[in-house]
Amino acid sequence: MGKIIEEKGGKWGKSGKKVGKKKKNIKNVEIKRKKKKKCKLEKKKIGKKEKKKDEKN
């Protein structure tokens, strides 16, 4: 559920609604989302490498 709320926050910022009063907060949310996405990609890459090693063995 937490992820969905964060995504909505980003969409609100892009659409131009709710901006102005909380510009700083929206920027922080977007930065946090980017960091989380990078972590997920790194984990996926590591998982694929491990699977390839298992197949060779």
Number of C-alpha atoms within 10 A of each C-alpha: 5 6 9 8 9 15 13 10 16 16 13 13 19 11 9 9 9 13 14 10 8 10 11 10 13 21 14 10 15 17 12 12 15 10 10 12 11 11 10 11 11 10 11 12 10 11 11 11 10 11 10 10 9 9 7 6 5
